[in-house]
Amino acid sequence: MASRPLVFGVLNVTPDSFSDGGLWDSPAAAVDHARAMMSDGADVIDVGGESTRPGAARIDAAEERRRVEPVIRALVADGISVSLDTTRSETARLGLDVGVAYINDVSGGLADVDMAAVVAGSGATYIAMHWRGESDVMDGNAVYGDVTRDVIAELRSRIDALLDAGIAPSKLWIDPGLGFAKNADHNWQLLRDLAQIVALGHPVLVGASRKRFLAPFGENPADRDEATAIISVLAAESGAAAVRVHDVARTARALRVRDAWWGGAA
Ligand code: PMM
């Protein structure tokens, strides 16, 4: 039976993320929500202090630190496995000092030249997402010959650079970056071709949750959770190692159905 992917529960401690912005921007509310996601079946909590939605403006490192530090400290103290969603080496260093298990970098190391060196040797896992520039320019960069071929080529070149910079092969994960410089057709093609990305030989994380390309299945982001859960199962069938979702309960239940299908315990 194929193994079950890890479930990363999304915890955006931002005022402006597209689907949950402003909901968890007090540390106490954020920690409560993380604990609820753990009881719903999350394996890891992915904490982000800076919105990456298309068109978002950047915040500075001090503000990012102010948002994430109390939350990651509380979660690590609680024994929760934490992923820190950041493109800044300075913030990553803080996270590694606090004890996060994953650095989730949507820029794959391109936004900050010091990122790879900071993560290398830390023992943490580095998640390198496919990226073509900051949120304010990414929609204009959604131009591909063949999106699967181009994303694979660009991921390969990031993998080579990150391994050269000292990240251990076993600690390097990759992510096709759904919605980042990609239109709906690009996202669906990448999902259809996910096995080709898995074949690159690094664990693959898929972040489809509530994204704009799921709008045909739900006008509001929170109405896209069923579509997200179905994608979680299909991504698992294609060999994804992890899925990053807002509604942990639905995805965890959907993955249990898959386990039952393959003869595991329901
Ligand atoms: N998507 C978002 C943020 N961080 N990280 C990874 N690795 N993969 C993603 O697809 C991804 C991410 C944007 O979504 P959000 O606003 O729901 O956090």
py3Dmol code that shows the C-alpha trace and the ligand (Angstrom):
import py3Dmol

protein = """\
ATOM      1  CA  MET A   1       0.000   0.000   0.000  1.00  0.00           C
ATOM      2  CA  ALA A   2       1.237   3.487  -0.808  1.00  0.00           C
ATOM      3  CA  SER A   3       2.203   5.469   2.261  1.00  0.00           C
ATOM      4  CA  ARG A   4       0.042   8.232   3.645  1.00  0.00           C
ATOM      5  CA  PRO A   5       1.315  11.765   3.024  1.00  0.00           C
ATOM      6  CA  LEU A   6       1.985  14.040   5.965  1.00  0.00           C
ATOM      7  CA  VAL A   7      -0.632  16.710   6.537  1.00  0.00           C
ATOM      8  CA  PHE A   8       0.702  20.229   7.052  1.00  0.00           C
ATOM      9  CA  GLY A   9      -1.926  22.461   8.676  1.00  0.00           C
ATOM     10  CA  VAL A  10      -1.742  26.072   7.485  1.00  0.00           C
ATOM     11  CA  LEU A  11      -1.402  28.720  10.179  1.00  0.00           C
ATOM     12  CA  ASN A  12      -1.100  32.168   8.644  1.00  0.00           C
ATOM     13  CA  VAL A  13      -0.407  34.726  11.354  1.00  0.00           C
ATOM     14  CA  THR A  14      -1.018  37.548   8.923  1.00  0.00           C
ATOM     15  CA  PRO A  15      -3.672  40.223   8.619  1.00  0.00           C
ATOM     16  CA  ASP A  16      -3.959  39.743   4.844  1.00  0.00           C
ATOM     17  CA  SER A  17      -3.670  36.114   3.631  1.00  0.00           C
ATOM     18  CA  PHE A  18      -6.288  35.326   1.023  1.00  0.00           C
ATOM     19  CA  SER A  19      -8.368  32.787   2.908  1.00  0.00           C
ATOM     20  CA  ASP A  20      -7.516  33.043   6.596  1.00  0.00           C
ATOM     21  CA  GLY A  21      -5.911  36.472   6.901  1.00  0.00           C
ATOM     22  CA  GLY A  22      -6.608  38.157  10.226  1.00  0.00           C
ATOM     23  CA  LEU A  23      -8.178  35.111  11.853  1.00  0.00           C
ATOM     24  CA  TRP A  24      -5.184  34.025  13.924  1.00  0.00           C
ATOM     25  CA  ASP A  25      -3.152  37.174  14.335  1.00  0.00           C
ATOM     26  CA  SER A  26      -3.116  37.103  18.109  1.00  0.00           C
ATOM     27  CA  PRO A  27      -0.590  34.532  19.371  1.00  0.00           C
ATOM     28  CA  ALA A  28      -3.148  32.912  21.691  1.00  0.00           C
ATOM     29  CA  ALA A  29      -5.688  32.453  18.886  1.00  0.00           C
ATOM     30  CA  ALA A  30      -2.952  31.069  16.625  1.00  0.00           C
ATOM     31  CA  VAL A  31      -1.816  28.517  19.196  1.00  0.00           C
ATOM     32  CA  ASP A  32      -5.414  27.403  19.877  1.00  0.00           C
ATOM     33  CA  HIS A  33      -6.004  26.937  16.172  1.00  0.00           C
ATOM     34  CA  ALA A  34      -2.763  24.950  15.794  1.00  0.00           C
ATOM     35  CA  ARG A  35      -3.786  22.640  18.630  1.00  0.00           C
ATOM     36  CA  ALA A  36      -7.200  22.141  17.031  1.00  0.00           C
ATOM     37  CA  MET A  37      -5.540  21.226  13.721  1.00  0.00           C
ATOM     38  CA  MET A  38      -3.305  18.727  15.537  1.00  0.00           C
ATOM     39  CA  SER A  39      -6.347  17.033  17.046  1.00  0.00           C
ATOM     40  CA  ASP A  40      -7.943  17.005  13.591  1.00  0.00           C
ATOM     41  CA  GLY A  41      -4.989  14.970  12.296  1.00  0.00           C
ATOM     42  CA  ALA A  42      -2.247  17.393  11.275  1.00  0.00           C
ATOM     43  CA  ASP A  43       1.310  16.053  11.412  1.00  0.00           C
ATOM     44  CA  VAL A  44       3.006  19.446  11.102  1.00  0.00           C
ATOM     45  CA  ILE A  45       1.889  23.062  11.574  1.00  0.00           C
ATOM     46  CA  ASP A  46       3.124  25.442   8.874  1.00  0.00           C
ATOM     47  CA  VAL A  47       3.440  28.936  10.353  1.00  0.00           C
ATOM     48  CA  GLY A  48       3.692  31.926   8.031  1.00  0.00           C
ATOM     49  CA  GLY A  49       3.995  35.590   8.971  1.00  0.00           C
ATOM     50  CA  GLU A  50       4.041  37.105   5.503  1.00  0.00           C
ATOM     51  CA  SER A  51       1.249  36.788   2.957  1.00  0.00           C
ATOM     52  CA  THR A  52       2.267  35.470  -0.447  1.00  0.00           C
ATOM     53  CA  ARG A  53      -1.050  36.114  -2.152  1.00  0.00           C
ATOM     54  CA  PRO A  54      -0.742  37.567  -5.667  1.00  0.00           C
ATOM     55  CA  GLY A  55      -0.190  41.317  -5.448  1.00  0.00           C
ATOM     56  CA  ALA A  56       0.769  41.304  -1.744  1.00  0.00           C
ATOM     57  CA  ALA A  57       3.331  43.860  -0.617  1.00  0.00           C
ATOM     58  CA  ARG A  58       6.307  42.759   1.488  1.00  0.00           C
ATOM     59  CA  ILE A  59       6.703  43.365   5.210  1.00  0.00           C
ATOM     60  CA  ASP A  60      10.077  43.832   6.895  1.00  0.00           C
ATOM     61  CA  ALA A  61      11.974  41.194   8.855  1.00  0.00           C
ATOM     62  CA  ALA A  62      11.209  42.794  12.221  1.00  0.00           C
ATOM     63  CA  GLU A  63       7.467  42.633  11.573  1.00  0.00           C
ATOM     64  CA  GLU A  64       7.730  39.039  10.361  1.00  0.00           C
ATOM     65  CA  ARG A  65       9.606  38.124  13.531  1.00  0.00           C
ATOM     66  CA  ARG A  66       7.062  39.918  15.714  1.00  0.00           C
ATOM     67  CA  ARG A  67       4.268  37.871  14.143  1.00  0.00           C
ATOM     68  CA  VAL A  68       5.835  34.410  14.141  1.00  0.00           C
ATOM     69  CA  GLU A  69       8.157  34.231  17.144  1.00  0.00           C
ATOM     70  CA  PRO A  70       5.613  33.892  19.986  1.00  0.00           C
ATOM     71  CA  VAL A  71       3.652  31.341  17.984  1.00  0.00           C
ATOM     72  CA  ILE A  72       6.539  29.074  16.975  1.00  0.00           C
ATOM     73  CA  ARG A  73       7.956  29.219  20.514  1.00  0.00           C
ATOM     74  CA  ALA A  74       4.638  28.114  21.992  1.00  0.00           C
ATOM     75  CA  LEU A  75       4.140  25.339  19.440  1.00  0.00           C
ATOM     76  CA  VAL A  76       7.657  23.933  19.785  1.00  0.00           C
ATOM     77  CA  ALA A  77       7.269  24.040  23.595  1.00  0.00           C
ATOM     78  CA  ASP A  78       4.072  22.045  23.127  1.00  0.00           C
ATOM     79  CA  GLY A  79       5.995  19.321  21.278  1.00  0.00           C
ATOM     80  CA  ILE A  80       4.358  20.147  17.942  1.00  0.00           C
ATOM     81  CA  SER A  81       6.346  19.630  14.749  1.00  0.00           C
ATOM     82  CA  VAL A  82       6.596  23.104  13.212  1.00  0.00           C
ATOM     83  CA  SER A  83       7.311  24.286   9.697  1.00  0.00           C
ATOM     84  CA  LEU A  84       8.226  27.945   9.260  1.00  0.00           C
ATOM     85  CA  ASP A  85       7.050  29.495   5.988  1.00  0.00           C
ATOM     86  CA  THR A  86       9.578  32.217   5.214  1.00  0.00           C
ATOM     87  CA  THR A  87      11.794  33.440   2.393  1.00  0.00           C
ATOM     88  CA  ARG A  88      14.226  35.246   4.736  1.00  0.00           C
ATOM     89  CA  SER A  89      17.380  33.635   6.104  1.00  0.00           C
ATOM     90  CA  GLU A  90      17.176  35.867   9.182  1.00  0.00           C
ATOM     91  CA  THR A  91      13.713  34.545  10.030  1.00  0.00           C
ATOM     92  CA  ALA A  92      14.800  30.998   9.200  1.00  0.00           C
ATOM     93  CA  ARG A  93      17.717  31.342  11.624  1.00  0.00           C
ATOM     94  CA  LEU A  94      15.322  32.422  14.357  1.00  0.00           C
ATOM     95  CA  GLY A  95      13.114  29.425  13.599  1.00  0.00           C
ATOM     96  CA  LEU A  96      16.021  26.996  13.660  1.00  0.00           C
ATOM     97  CA  ASP A  97      17.176  28.425  17.015  1.00  0.00           C
ATOM     98  CA  VAL A  98      13.673  27.926  18.376  1.00  0.00           C
ATOM     99  CA  GLY A  99      13.602  24.350  17.054  1.00  0.00           C
ATOM    100  CA  VAL A 100      11.367  24.214  13.988  1.00  0.00           C
ATOM    101  CA  ALA A 101      11.648  21.001  11.982  1.00  0.00           C
ATOM    102  CA  TYR A 102      11.062  22.469   8.497  1.00  0.00           C
ATOM    103  CA  ILE A 103      11.918  25.688   6.703  1.00  0.00           C
ATOM    104  CA  ASN A 104       9.303  26.152   3.987  1.00  0.00           C
ATOM    105  CA  ASP A 105      10.675  28.647   1.472  1.00  0.00           C
ATOM    106  CA  VAL A 106       8.260  29.564  -1.331  1.00  0.00           C
ATOM    107  CA  SER A 107      11.192  31.105  -3.212  1.00  0.00           C
ATOM    108  CA  GLY A 108      13.290  27.920  -3.163  1.00  0.00           C
ATOM    109  CA  GLY A 109      16.248  29.963  -1.955  1.00  0.00           C
ATOM    110  CA  LEU A 110      15.991  32.602  -4.690  1.00  0.00           C
ATOM    111  CA  ALA A 111      14.729  35.465  -2.507  1.00  0.00           C
ATOM    112  CA  ASP A 112      17.657  35.373  -0.080  1.00  0.00           C
ATOM    113  CA  VAL A 113      21.111  34.170  -1.114  1.00  0.00           C
ATOM    114  CA  ASP A 114      21.985  33.257   2.486  1.00  0.00           C
ATOM    115  CA  MET A 115      19.030  30.928   2.986  1.00  0.00           C
ATOM    116  CA  ALA A 116      20.639  27.643   1.925  1.00  0.00           C
ATOM    117  CA  ALA A 117      23.738  28.195   4.070  1.00  0.00           C
ATOM    118  CA  VAL A 118      21.596  28.959   7.119  1.00  0.00           C
ATOM    119  CA  VAL A 119      19.538  25.778   6.715  1.00  0.00           C
ATOM    120  CA  ALA A 120      22.423  23.484   5.691  1.00  0.00           C
ATOM    121  CA  GLY A 121      23.739  21.569   8.658  1.00  0.00           C
ATOM    122  CA  SER A 122      20.856  22.599  10.920  1.00  0.00           C
ATOM    123  CA  GLY A 123      19.242  19.179  10.761  1.00  0.00           C
ATOM    124  CA  ALA A 124      15.999  20.787   9.580  1.00  0.00           C
ATOM    125  CA  THR A 125      14.248  19.833   6.362  1.00  0.00           C
ATOM    126  CA  TYR A 126      14.172  22.490   3.646  1.00  0.00           C
ATOM    127  CA  ILE A 127      11.150  22.745   1.358  1.00  0.00           C
ATOM    128  CA  ALA A 128      12.037  24.450  -1.917  1.00  0.00           C
ATOM    129  CA  MET A 129       9.026  25.632  -3.868  1.00  0.00           C
ATOM    130  CA  HIS A 130       9.045  26.512  -7.556  1.00  0.00           C
ATOM    131  CA  TRP A 131       8.994  30.316  -7.764  1.00  0.00           C
ATOM    132  CA  ARG A 132       9.381  32.995 -10.386  1.00  0.00           C
ATOM    133  CA  GLY A 133       9.485  36.214  -8.414  1.00  0.00           C
ATOM    134  CA  GLU A 134       7.761  38.170  -5.680  1.00  0.00           C
ATOM    135  CA  SER A 135       3.971  38.284  -5.291  1.00  0.00           C
ATOM    136  CA  ASP A 136       3.665  41.686  -6.962  1.00  0.00           C
ATOM    137  CA  VAL A 137       5.102  40.371 -10.263  1.00  0.00           C
ATOM    138  CA  MET A 138       4.299  36.663 -10.296  1.00  0.00           C
ATOM    139  CA  ASP A 139       1.077  36.720 -12.328  1.00  0.00           C
ATOM    140  CA  GLY A 140       3.006  38.344 -15.178  1.00  0.00           C
ATOM    141  CA  ASN A 141       5.556  35.510 -15.031  1.00  0.00           C
ATOM    142  CA  ALA A 142       3.008  32.773 -15.735  1.00  0.00           C
ATOM    143  CA  VAL A 143       4.401  32.122 -19.217  1.00  0.00           C
ATOM    144  CA  TYR A 144       5.646  28.643 -20.108  1.00  0.00           C
ATOM    145  CA  GLY A 145       6.437  26.577 -23.174  1.00  0.00           C
ATOM    146  CA  ASP A 146       5.319  23.403 -21.432  1.00  0.00           C
ATOM    147  CA  VAL A 147       4.640  24.071 -17.780  1.00  0.00           C
ATOM    148  CA  THR A 148       5.635  20.612 -16.528  1.00  0.00           C
ATOM    149  CA  ARG A 149       8.860  20.555 -18.487  1.00  0.00           C
ATOM    150  CA  ASP A 150       9.761  24.121 -17.484  1.00  0.00           C
ATOM    151  CA  VAL A 151       8.910  23.701 -13.789  1.00  0.00           C
ATOM    152  CA  ILE A 152      10.896  20.456 -13.657  1.00  0.00           C
ATOM    153  CA  ALA A 153      13.911  22.122 -15.318  1.00  0.00           C
ATOM    154  CA  GLU A 154      13.741  25.067 -12.901  1.00  0.00           C
ATOM    155  CA  LEU A 155      13.300  22.769  -9.884  1.00  0.00           C
ATOM    156  CA  ARG A 156      16.262  20.677 -11.039  1.00  0.00           C
ATOM    157  CA  SER A 157      18.453  23.753 -11.176  1.00  0.00           C
ATOM    158  CA  ARG A 158      17.317  24.773  -7.668  1.00  0.00           C
ATOM    159  CA  ILE A 159      18.017  21.240  -6.389  1.00  0.00           C
ATOM    160  CA  ASP A 160      21.555  21.374  -7.812  1.00  0.00           C
ATOM    161  CA  ALA A 161      22.229  24.812  -6.296  1.00  0.00           C
ATOM    162  CA  LEU A 162      20.796  23.867  -2.892  1.00  0.00           C
ATOM    163  CA  LEU A 163      22.778  20.622  -2.708  1.00  0.00           C
ATOM    164  CA  ASP A 164      25.909  22.546  -3.733  1.00  0.00           C
ATOM    165  CA  ALA A 165      25.211  24.991  -0.909  1.00  0.00           C
ATOM    166  CA  GLY A 166      25.331  22.104   1.561  1.00  0.00           C
ATOM    167  CA  ILE A 167      21.717  21.015   2.094  1.00  0.00           C
ATOM    168  CA  ALA A 168      21.703  17.245   2.649  1.00  0.00           C
ATOM    169  CA  PRO A 169      19.877  15.358  -0.137  1.00  0.00           C
ATOM    170  CA  SER A 170      17.705  13.595   2.441  1.00  0.00           C
ATOM    171  CA  LYS A 171      16.669  16.975   3.887  1.00  0.00           C
ATOM    172  CA  LEU A 172      15.578  18.561   0.622  1.00  0.00           C
ATOM    173  CA  TRP A 173      11.919  18.558  -0.343  1.00  0.00           C
ATOM    174  CA  ILE A 174      10.391  20.186  -3.409  1.00  0.00           C
ATOM    175  CA  ASP A 175       7.028  21.718  -4.315  1.00  0.00           C
ATOM    176  CA  PRO A 176       5.565  22.646  -7.723  1.00  0.00           C
ATOM    177  CA  GLY A 177       4.262  25.952  -6.302  1.00  0.00           C
ATOM    178  CA  LEU A 178       0.622  25.840  -7.397  1.00  0.00           C
ATOM    179  CA  GLY A 179      -0.722  29.342  -8.025  1.00  0.00           C
ATOM    180  CA  PHE A 180       2.705  30.977  -7.940  1.00  0.00           C
ATOM    181  CA  ALA A 181       3.252  32.366 -11.440  1.00  0.00           C
ATOM    182  CA  LYS A 182       0.773  29.766 -12.704  1.00  0.00           C
ATOM    183  CA  ASN A 183      -2.733  30.067 -14.100  1.00  0.00           C
ATOM    184  CA  ALA A 184      -5.472  27.473 -13.579  1.00  0.00           C
ATOM    185  CA  ASP A 185      -4.472  25.402 -16.622  1.00  0.00           C
ATOM    186  CA  HIS A 186      -0.855  25.351 -15.426  1.00  0.00           C
ATOM    187  CA  ASN A 187      -1.916  24.177 -11.955  1.00  0.00           C
ATOM    188  CA  TRP A 188      -4.071  21.356 -13.326  1.00  0.00           C
ATOM    189  CA  GLN A 189      -1.361  20.199 -15.686  1.00  0.00           C
ATOM    190  CA  LEU A 190       1.186  20.147 -12.850  1.00  0.00           C
ATOM    191  CA  LEU A 191      -1.215  18.082 -10.735  1.00  0.00           C
ATOM    192  CA  ARG A 192      -1.842  15.712 -13.637  1.00  0.00           C
ATOM    193  CA  ASP A 193       1.912  15.349 -14.098  1.00  0.00           C
ATOM    194  CA  LEU A 194       2.764  15.226 -10.393  1.00  0.00           C
ATOM    195  CA  ALA A 195       4.363  11.778 -10.695  1.00  0.00           C
ATOM    196  CA  GLN A 196       7.005  13.322 -12.965  1.00  0.00           C
ATOM    197  CA  ILE A 197       7.922  15.778 -10.197  1.00  0.00           C
ATOM    198  CA  VAL A 198       7.961  12.953  -7.644  1.00  0.00           C
ATOM    199  CA  ALA A 199      10.350  11.140 -10.004  1.00  0.00           C
ATOM    200  CA  LEU A 200      12.957  13.863  -9.362  1.00  0.00           C
ATOM    201  CA  GLY A 201      13.692  11.830  -6.225  1.00  0.00           C
ATOM    202  CA  HIS A 202      12.879  14.308  -3.465  1.00  0.00           C
ATOM    203  CA  PRO A 203       9.762  14.255  -1.275  1.00  0.00           C
ATOM    204  CA  VAL A 204       7.079  16.484  -2.843  1.00  0.00           C
ATOM    205  CA  LEU A 205       4.734  18.775  -0.942  1.00  0.00           C
ATOM    206  CA  VAL A 206       1.540  19.934  -2.667  1.00  0.00           C
ATOM    207  CA  GLY A 207      -0.197  23.158  -1.670  1.00  0.00           C
ATOM    208  CA  ALA A 208      -3.519  23.391  -3.515  1.00  0.00           C
ATOM    209  CA  SER A 209      -5.670  24.341  -0.547  1.00  0.00           C
ATOM    210  CA  ARG A 210      -8.399  26.890  -1.292  1.00  0.00           C
ATOM    211  CA  LYS A 211      -6.442  28.401  -4.160  1.00  0.00           C
ATOM    212  CA  ARG A 212      -8.031  30.512  -6.865  1.00  0.00           C
ATOM    213  CA  PHE A 213      -7.947  27.726  -9.475  1.00  0.00           C
ATOM    214  CA  LEU A 214     -10.481  25.863  -7.302  1.00  0.00           C
ATOM    215  CA  ALA A 215     -13.017  28.705  -7.642  1.00  0.00           C
ATOM    216  CA  PRO A 216     -15.233  26.619 -10.005  1.00  0.00           C
ATOM    217  CA  PHE A 217     -15.885  24.343  -6.990  1.00  0.00           C
ATOM    218  CA  GLY A 218     -16.497  27.113  -4.457  1.00  0.00           C
ATOM    219  CA  GLU A 219     -16.819  30.858  -4.828  1.00  0.00           C
ATOM    220  CA  ASN A 220     -15.356  31.616  -1.382  1.00  0.00           C
ATOM    221  CA  PRO A 221     -12.003  30.138  -0.354  1.00  0.00           C
ATOM    222  CA  ALA A 222     -13.536  28.195   2.556  1.00  0.00           C
ATOM    223  CA  ASP A 223     -16.025  26.581   0.133  1.00  0.00           C
ATOM    224  CA  ARG A 224     -13.096  24.925  -1.668  1.00  0.00           C
ATOM    225  CA  ASP A 225     -12.247  22.486   1.131  1.00  0.00           C
ATOM    226  CA  GLU A 226     -13.938  19.474  -0.471  1.00  0.00           C
ATOM    227  CA  ALA A 227     -12.065  20.060  -3.715  1.00  0.00           C
ATOM    228  CA  THR A 228      -8.903  20.428  -1.648  1.00  0.00           C
ATOM    229  CA  ALA A 229      -9.483  17.132   0.178  1.00  0.00           C
ATOM    230  CA  ILE A 230     -10.040  15.307  -3.120  1.00  0.00           C
ATOM    231  CA  ILE A 231      -6.812  16.786  -4.459  1.00  0.00           C
ATOM    232  CA  SER A 232      -5.049  15.582  -1.302  1.00  0.00           C
ATOM    233  CA  VAL A 233      -6.071  12.007  -2.119  1.00  0.00           C
ATOM    234  CA  LEU A 234      -5.185  12.292  -5.791  1.00  0.00           C
ATOM    235  CA  ALA A 235      -1.824  13.848  -4.883  1.00  0.00           C
ATOM    236  CA  ALA A 236      -1.216  10.941  -2.518  1.00  0.00           C
ATOM    237  CA  GLU A 237      -1.972   8.521  -5.356  1.00  0.00           C
ATOM    238  CA  SER A 238       0.659  10.301  -7.453  1.00  0.00           C
ATOM    239  CA  GLY A 239       3.249   9.894  -4.697  1.00  0.00           C
ATOM    240  CA  ALA A 240       3.131  13.225  -2.848  1.00  0.00           C
ATOM    241  CA  ALA A 241       4.929  13.093   0.506  1.00  0.00           C
ATOM    242  CA  ALA A 242       2.888  15.882   2.068  1.00  0.00           C
ATOM    243  CA  VAL A 243      -0.098  18.147   1.510  1.00  0.00           C
ATOM    244  CA  ARG A 244      -0.484  21.641   2.944  1.00  0.00           C
ATOM    245  CA  VAL A 245      -4.112  22.402   3.814  1.00  0.00           C
ATOM    246  CA  HIS A 246      -6.292  24.788   5.787  1.00  0.00           C
ATOM    247  CA  ASP A 247      -9.071  22.297   6.578  1.00  0.00           C
ATOM    248  CA  VAL A 248      -7.082  19.503   8.194  1.00  0.00           C
ATOM    249  CA  ALA A 249     -10.113  17.490   9.307  1.00  0.00           C
ATOM    250  CA  ARG A 250     -11.475  17.042   5.770  1.00  0.00           C
ATOM    251  CA  THR A 251      -8.120  16.078   4.266  1.00  0.00           C
ATOM    252  CA  ALA A 252      -7.301  13.712   7.155  1.00  0.00           C
ATOM    253  CA  ARG A 253     -10.680  12.000   6.715  1.00  0.00           C
ATOM    254  CA  ALA A 254     -10.216  11.755   2.960  1.00  0.00           C
ATOM    255  CA  LEU A 255      -6.774  10.193   3.451  1.00  0.00           C
ATOM    256  CA  ARG A 256      -8.283   7.676   5.881  1.00  0.00           C
ATOM    257  CA  VAL A 257     -10.742   6.675   3.175  1.00  0.00           C
ATOM    258  CA  ARG A 258      -7.787   6.135   0.880  1.00  0.00           C
ATOM    259  CA  ASP A 259      -6.085   3.988   3.527  1.00  0.00           C
ATOM    260  CA  ALA A 260      -9.229   1.883   3.786  1.00  0.00           C
ATOM    261  CA  TRP A 261      -9.361   1.561  -0.011  1.00  0.00           C
ATOM    262  CA  TRP A 262      -5.860   0.107  -0.003  1.00  0.00           C
ATOM    263  CA  GLY A 263      -6.611  -2.218   2.865  1.00  0.00           C
ATOM    264  CA  GLY A 264      -5.327  -0.282   5.838  1.00  0.00           C
ATOM    265  CA  ALA A 265      -7.222   0.501   8.999  1.00  0.00           C
ATOM    266  CA  ALA A 266     -10.115   2.915   8.463  1.00  0.00           C
TER     267      ALA A 266
END
"""
ligand_1 = """\
18
PMM
N 1.206 28.300 -0.770
C 1.061 29.385 -0.001
C 1.970 29.671 1.035
N 2.999 28.848 1.293
N 4.213 26.910 0.771
C 4.404 25.837 0.007
N 5.452 25.019 0.229
N 3.555 25.513 -1.006
C 2.485 26.295 -1.318
O 1.758 25.977 -2.283
C 2.258 27.470 -0.539
C 3.163 27.731 0.523
C -0.061 30.342 -0.267
O -1.234 29.939 0.330
P -1.837 30.472 1.756
O -2.161 31.924 1.590
O -2.988 29.613 1.928
O -0.818 30.281 2.828
"""
view = py3Dmol.view(width=600, height=400)
view.addModel(protein, "pdb")
view.setStyle({"model": 0}, {"cartoon": {"style": "trace"}})
view.addModel(ligand_1, "xyz")
view.setStyle({"model": 1}, {"stick": {}})
view.zoomTo()
view.show()
